[in-house]
Amino acid sequence: WQKSTVFGSVMLRPVFGEQLLYSSASNNVSEAIIKHRIWPNPATTELNVEVENETNQKIVVRMTNCFGQVVLEKNSLAGFETLDLQSINNGIYFVTIQIGDAFINKSIVINK
């Protein structure tokens, strides 16, 4: 999703293509490629998240359901995490990877 260029607008529009990283640090949308992998998708009992963390900042990996409720959250400095999905129901979820003020969102499917 890309923020609208109209000041004060809350409208979002989808953007397809390369993986983008957005920072909320300024009014301008800053774009940078974040190298990451999330697998397998669809997932069953585990989800692997790998992120290049060249700045050694804290990484927050958050999984939310389609209602925006946080169902899983991990804080780490490591660039690799395995998330245990045993207690999470089947469905579509959103994984947010946050490094400092920057973040990226991906959707995943859990199908046990």
CORVEN-V328924 format. One record per residue. SS is DSSP state (a for helix, b for strand, c for the rest). Layout:
BEGIN
ss
SS
SS
END
This chain:
BEGIN
ss
c
b
b
c
c
c
c
c
c
c
c
b
b
c
c
c
c
c
c
c
b
b
b
c
c
c
c
c
c
c
c
b
c
c
c
b
b
b
b
c
c
c
b
c
c
b
b
b
b
b
b
c
c
c
c
c
c
c
b
b
b
b
b
b
c
c
c
c
c
b
b
b
b
b
b
b
c
c
c
b
b
b
b
b
c
c
c
c
c
c
b
b
b
b
b
b
b
b
b
c
c
b
b
b
b
b
b
b
b
b
c
c
END
